[in-house]
Amino acid sequence: MHLKLKSLSNQVMVITGASSGIGLVTARLAATRGARVVLNARNEEALQRVASEINTSGGEARRRRRRRVRRRAEHR
């Protein structure tokens, strides 16, 4: 089976944990290579800085607000 992938410039990547570590490096690298990135993380301030950094350097980044996920015990 032969798979033909689109170039990164034609992709939108959703990256969780984008404010630090592997998520941060992935977001920066993907944006540098032309992907549009949608960023998500728990640290809203750090996420804003990352998005601004990517947008200022010519990339396209958007932030998604973190939604609180309820634990099962809270549903009972």
N, CA, C and O atoms as a GROMACS GRO file, in nm:
protein
  304
    1MET      N    1   0.084  -0.118   0.000
    1MET     CA    2   0.000   0.000   0.000
    1MET      C    3   0.089   0.124   0.000
    1MET      O    4   0.177   0.138   0.084
    2HIS      N    5   0.065   0.213  -0.094
    2HIS     CA    6   0.144   0.336  -0.106
    2HIS      C    7   0.063   0.453  -0.051
    2HIS      O    8  -0.052   0.475  -0.091
    3LEU      N    9   0.123   0.526   0.040
    3LEU     CA   10   0.057   0.640   0.102
    3LEU      C   11   0.118   0.768   0.051
    3LEU      O   12   0.240   0.783   0.052
    4LYS      N   13   0.035   0.860   0.007
    4LYS     CA   14   0.086   0.990  -0.037
    4LYS      C   15   0.045   1.093   0.068
    4LYS      O   16  -0.074   1.120   0.088
    5LEU      N   17   0.145   1.150   0.134
    5LEU     CA   18   0.119   1.248   0.240
    5LEU      C   19   0.124   1.389   0.184
    5LEU      O   20   0.200   1.420   0.093
    6LYS      N   21   0.040   1.475   0.242
    6LYS     CA   22   0.043   1.616   0.206
    6LYS      C   23   0.166   1.680   0.270
    6LYS      O   24   0.215   1.633   0.373
    7SER      N   25   0.214   1.786   0.209
    7SER     CA   26   0.327   1.858   0.269
    7SER      C   27   0.282   1.926   0.397
    7SER      O   28   0.162   1.951   0.416
    8LEU      N   29   0.375   1.955   0.485
    8LEU     CA   30   0.340   2.020   0.612
    8LEU      C   31   0.271   2.154   0.590
    8LEU      O   32   0.188   2.193   0.672
    9SER      N   33   0.304   2.224   0.484
    9SER     CA   34   0.241   2.354   0.460
    9SER      C   35   0.092   2.341   0.429
    9SER      O   36   0.020   2.440   0.429
   10ASN      N   37   0.046   2.219   0.403
   10ASN     CA   38  -0.096   2.193   0.379
   10ASN      C   39  -0.162   2.122   0.496
   10ASN      O   40  -0.270   2.066   0.482
   11GLN      N   41  -0.096   2.124   0.611
   11GLN     CA   42  -0.146   2.051   0.727
   11GLN      C   43  -0.179   2.146   0.842
   11GLN      O   44  -0.121   2.254   0.856
   12VAL      N   45  -0.273   2.103   0.924
   12VAL     CA   46  -0.300   2.168   1.052
   12VAL      C   47  -0.270   2.062   1.157
   12VAL      O   48  -0.327   1.953   1.155
   13MET      N   49  -0.182   2.096   1.250
   13MET     CA   50  -0.145   2.002   1.356
   13MET      C   51  -0.201   2.050   1.488
   13MET      O   52  -0.185   2.167   1.524
   14VAL      N   53  -0.266   1.960   1.561
   14VAL     CA   54  -0.314   1.990   1.695
   14VAL      C   55  -0.212   1.932   1.791
   14VAL      O   56  -0.184   1.812   1.788
   15ILE      N   57  -0.157   2.018   1.877
   15ILE     CA   58  -0.050   1.974   1.966
   15ILE      C   59  -0.090   2.000   2.110
   15ILE      O   60  -0.114   2.114   2.151
   16THR      N   61  -0.097   1.892   2.188
   16THR     CA   62  -0.126   1.905   2.330
   16THR      C   63   0.005   1.912   2.406
   16THR      O   64   0.107   1.860   2.362
   17GLY      N   65   0.001   1.976   2.521
   17GLY     CA   66   0.124   1.992   2.599
   17GLY      C   67   0.222   2.085   2.532
   17GLY      O   68   0.343   2.069   2.545
   18ALA      N   69   0.170   2.184   2.459
   18ALA     CA   70   0.253   2.269   2.374
   18ALA      C   71   0.330   2.377   2.450
   18ALA      O   72   0.406   2.452   2.388
   19SER      N   73   0.312   2.387   2.580
   19SER     CA   74   0.381   2.493   2.654
   19SER      C   75   0.519   2.452   2.705
   19SER      O   76   0.594   2.536   2.755
   20SER      N   77   0.553   2.322   2.694
   20SER     CA   78   0.684   2.278   2.742
   20SER      C   79   0.722   2.143   2.682
   20SER      O   80   0.639   2.073   2.623
   21GLY      N   81   0.847   2.109   2.699
   21GLY     CA   82   0.896   1.976   2.661
   21GLY      C   83   0.878   1.941   2.515
   21GLY      O   84   0.895   2.024   2.426
   22ILE      N   85   0.843   1.815   2.492
   22ILE     CA   86   0.828   1.763   2.356
   22ILE      C   87   0.719   1.838   2.279
   22ILE      O   88   0.734   1.864   2.160
   23GLY      N   89   0.610   1.872   2.346
   23GLY     CA   90   0.502   1.946   2.280
   23GLY      C   91   0.548   2.081   2.230
   23GLY      O   92   0.513   2.122   2.119
   24LEU      N   93   0.627   2.150   2.310
   24LEU     CA   94   0.680   2.282   2.272
   24LEU      C   95   0.774   2.269   2.152
   24LEU      O   96   0.762   2.345   2.056
   25VAL      N   97   0.865   2.175   2.158
   25VAL     CA   98   0.960   2.155   2.048
   25VAL      C   99   0.886   2.114   1.921
   25VAL      O  100   0.918   2.162   1.812
   26THR      N  101   0.788   2.028   1.933
   26THR     CA  102   0.709   1.985   1.817
   26THR      C  103   0.636   2.103   1.755
   26THR      O  104   0.635   2.118   1.633
   27ALA      N  105   0.575   2.188   1.838
   27ALA     CA  106   0.502   2.304   1.789
   27ALA      C  107   0.595   2.398   1.713
   27ALA      O  108   0.563   2.442   1.602
   28ARG      N  109   0.708   2.427   1.772
   28ARG     CA  110   0.805   2.517   1.706
   28ARG      C  111   0.854   2.460   1.574
   28ARG      O  112   0.857   2.531   1.473
   29LEU      N  113   0.891   2.333   1.573
   29LEU     CA  114   0.945   2.271   1.453
   29LEU      C  115   0.840   2.261   1.343
   29LEU      O  116   0.867   2.291   1.227
   30ALA      N  117   0.720   2.220   1.380
   30ALA     CA  118   0.612   2.209   1.280
   30ALA      C  119   0.581   2.345   1.218
   30ALA      O  120   0.564   2.355   1.097
   31ALA      N  121   0.575   2.449   1.301
   31ALA     CA  122   0.546   2.583   1.250
   31ALA      C  123   0.660   2.632   1.161
   31ALA      O  124   0.635   2.696   1.058
   32THR      N  125   0.783   2.604   1.200
   32THR     CA  126   0.898   2.643   1.119
   32THR      C  127   0.894   2.577   0.982
   32THR      O  128   0.936   2.636   0.882
   33ARG      N  129   0.842   2.457   0.977
   33ARG     CA  130   0.835   2.383   0.850
   33ARG      C  131   0.706   2.409   0.773
   33ARG      O  132   0.681   2.345   0.671
   34GLY      N  133   0.624   2.503   0.822
   34GLY     CA  134   0.508   2.547   0.744
   34GLY      C  135   0.372   2.498   0.789
   34GLY      O  136   0.271   2.540   0.732
   35ALA      N  137   0.365   2.413   0.888
   35ALA     CA  138   0.235   2.366   0.934
   35ALA      C  139   0.166   2.475   1.015
   35ALA      O  140   0.230   2.552   1.086
   36ARG      N  141   0.034   2.480   1.004
   36ARG     CA  142  -0.044   2.565   1.094
   36ARG      C  143  -0.066   2.482   1.219
   36ARG      O  144  -0.099   2.363   1.210
   37VAL      N  145  -0.048   2.541   1.335
   37VAL     CA  146  -0.057   2.464   1.459
   37VAL      C  147  -0.168   2.518   1.549
   37VAL      O  148  -0.188   2.639   1.561
   38VAL      N  149  -0.238   2.425   1.612
   38VAL     CA  150  -0.338   2.456   1.714
   38VAL      C  151  -0.280   2.404   1.843
   38VAL      O  152  -0.253   2.285   1.856
   39LEU      N  153  -0.261   2.493   1.939
   39LEU     CA  154  -0.190   2.460   2.063
   39LEU      C  155  -0.285   2.445   2.180
   39LEU      O  156  -0.385   2.517   2.192
   40ASN      N  157  -0.252   2.351   2.268
   40ASN     CA  158  -0.330   2.328   2.388
   40ASN      C  159  -0.233   2.292   2.500
   40ASN      O  160  -0.136   2.219   2.478
   41ALA      N  161  -0.261   2.343   2.620
   41ALA     CA  162  -0.179   2.312   2.737
   41ALA      C  163  -0.252   2.360   2.861
   41ALA      O  164  -0.347   2.438   2.852
   42ARG      N  165  -0.208   2.314   2.975
   42ARG     CA  166  -0.268   2.357   3.102
   42ARG      C  167  -0.224   2.496   3.142
   42ARG      O  168  -0.300   2.570   3.204
   43ASN      N  169  -0.101   2.533   3.107
   43ASN     CA  170  -0.046   2.662   3.147
   43ASN      C  171  -0.081   2.768   3.042
   43ASN      O  172  -0.013   2.780   2.939
   44GLU      N  173  -0.186   2.844   3.068
   44GLU     CA  174  -0.237   2.941   2.972
   44GLU      C  175  -0.136   3.052   2.940
   44GLU      O  176  -0.125   3.094   2.825
   45GLU      N  177  -0.064   3.100   3.041
   45GLU     CA  178   0.035   3.206   3.019
   45GLU      C  179   0.148   3.158   2.928
   45GLU      O  180   0.186   3.228   2.834
   46ALA      N  181   0.200   3.041   2.956
   46ALA     CA  182   0.308   2.985   2.873
   46ALA      C  183   0.258   2.958   2.732
   46ALA      O  184   0.331   2.979   2.634
   47LEU      N  185   0.136   2.912   2.721
   47LEU     CA  186   0.078   2.884   2.590
   47LEU      C  187   0.066   3.011   2.507
   47LEU      O  188   0.093   3.010   2.387
   48GLN      N  189   0.027   3.120   2.570
   48GLN     CA  190   0.018   3.249   2.502
   48GLN      C  191   0.155   3.293   2.451
   48GLN      O  192   0.168   3.343   2.339
   49ARG      N  193   0.258   3.274   2.533
   49ARG     CA  194   0.394   3.310   2.492
   49ARG      C  195   0.439   3.228   2.371
   49ARG      O  196   0.497   3.283   2.277
   50VAL      N  197   0.412   3.099   2.373
   50VAL     CA  198   0.451   3.012   2.262
   50VAL      C  199   0.379   3.053   2.134
   50VAL      O  200   0.441   3.064   2.028
   51ALA      N  201   0.249   3.075   2.143
   51ALA     CA  202   0.171   3.116   2.025
   51ALA      C  203   0.223   3.248   1.969
   51ALA      O  204   0.237   3.263   1.848
   52SER      N  205   0.251   3.343   2.057
   52SER     CA  206   0.303   3.473   2.013
   52SER      C  207   0.438   3.458   1.945
   52SER      O  208   0.465   3.520   1.843
   53GLU      N  209   0.524   3.374   2.004
   53GLU     CA  210   0.657   3.350   1.947
   53GLU      C  211   0.645   3.293   1.806
   53GLU      O  212   0.714   3.337   1.715
   54ILE      N  213   0.558   3.195   1.788
   54ILE     CA  214   0.541   3.132   1.657
   54ILE      C  215   0.483   3.231   1.557
   54ILE      O  216   0.531   3.240   1.444
   55ASN      N  217   0.381   3.307   1.598
   55ASN     CA  218   0.319   3.403   1.508
   55ASN      C  219   0.414   3.517   1.471
   55ASN      O  220   0.415   3.562   1.356
   56THR      N  221   0.494   3.562   1.566
   56THR     CA  222   0.590   3.670   1.541
   56THR      C  223   0.699   3.627   1.444
   56THR      O  224   0.750   3.707   1.366
   57SER      N  225   0.735   3.499   1.450
   57SER     CA  226   0.843   3.451   1.363
   57SER      C  227   0.792   3.401   1.227
   57SER      O  228   0.865   3.335   1.154
   58GLY      N  229   0.667   3.433   1.194
   58GLY     CA  230   0.615   3.402   1.061
   58GLY      C  231   0.529   3.278   1.052
   58GLY      O  232   0.476   3.248   0.945
   59GLY      N  233   0.512   3.205   1.161
   59GLY     CA  234   0.426   3.087   1.161
   59GLY      C  235   0.281   3.124   1.189
   59GLY      O  236   0.248   3.241   1.206
   60GLU      N  237   0.196   3.023   1.193
   60GLU     CA  238   0.056   3.045   1.224
   60GLU      C  239   0.015   2.953   1.338
   60GLU      O  240   0.008   2.831   1.322
   61ALA      N  241  -0.012   3.013   1.453
   61ALA     CA  242  -0.050   2.936   1.571
   61ALA      C  243  -0.176   2.992   1.632
   61ALA      O  244  -0.195   3.114   1.639
   62ARG      N  245  -0.262   2.902   1.677
   62ARG     CA  246  -0.383   2.939   1.750
   62ARG      C  247  -0.386   2.860   1.878
   62ARG      O  248  -0.340   2.746   1.885
   63ARG      N  249  -0.441   2.922   1.980
   63ARG     CA  250  -0.455   2.855   2.109
   63ARG      C  251  -0.598   2.805   2.124
   63ARG      O  252  -0.693   2.867   2.076
   64ARG      N  253  -0.612   2.694   2.191
   64ARG     CA  254  -0.744   2.643   2.228
   64ARG      C  255  -0.750   2.644   2.379
   64ARG      O  256  -0.658   2.600   2.447
   65ARG      N  257  -0.858   2.696   2.430
   65ARG     CA  258  -0.873   2.698   2.575
   65ARG      C  259  -0.888   2.557   2.628
   65ARG      O  260  -0.957   2.473   2.570
   66ARG      N  261  -0.824   2.536   2.738
   66ARG     CA  262  -0.832   2.406   2.804
   66ARG      C  263  -0.969   2.394   2.868
   66ARG      O  264  -1.016   2.485   2.936
   67ARG      N  265  -1.031   2.282   2.847
   67ARG     CA  266  -1.158   2.254   2.914
   67ARG      C  267  -1.133   2.161   3.030
   67ARG      O  268  -1.051   2.070   3.023
   68ARG      N  269  -1.202   2.186   3.134
   68ARG     CA  270  -1.187   2.101   3.252
   68ARG      C  271  -1.262   1.970   3.227
   68ARG      O  272  -1.379   1.970   3.190
   69VAL      N  273  -1.193   1.862   3.247
   69VAL     CA  274  -1.252   1.730   3.230
   69VAL      C  275  -1.286   1.677   3.368
   69VAL      O  276  -1.202   1.672   3.458
   70ARG      N  277  -1.409   1.638   3.383
   70ARG     CA  278  -1.452   1.585   3.513
   70ARG      C  279  -1.405   1.442   3.532
   70ARG      O  280  -1.402   1.362   3.438
   71ARG      N  281  -1.371   1.414   3.652
   71ARG     CA  282  -1.335   1.276   3.686
   71ARG      C  283  -1.463   1.197   3.705
   71ARG      O  284  -1.569   1.253   3.735
   72ARG      N  285  -1.453   1.069   3.688
   72ARG     CA  286  -1.573   0.984   3.702
   72ARG      C  287  -1.640   1.002   3.837
   72ARG      O  288  -1.763   1.004   3.845
   73ALA      N  289  -1.561   1.015   3.942
   73ALA     CA  290  -1.617   1.028   4.076
   73ALA      C  291  -1.702   1.154   4.088
   73ALA      O  292  -1.796   1.158   4.167
   74GLU      N  293  -1.672   1.257   4.011
   74GLU     CA  294  -1.749   1.381   4.017
   74GLU      C  295  -1.884   1.369   3.949
   74GLU      O  296  -1.974   1.450   3.974
   75HIS      N  297  -1.901   1.270   3.863
   75HIS     CA  298  -2.027   1.249   3.792
   75HIS      C  299  -2.131   1.180   3.880
   75HIS      O  300  -2.250   1.184   3.850
   76ARG      N  301  -2.087   1.119   3.985
   76ARG     CA  302  -2.180   1.040   4.068
   76ARG      C  303  -2.250   1.123   4.170
   76ARG      O  304  -2.331   1.071   4.247
   0.00000   0.00000   0.00000
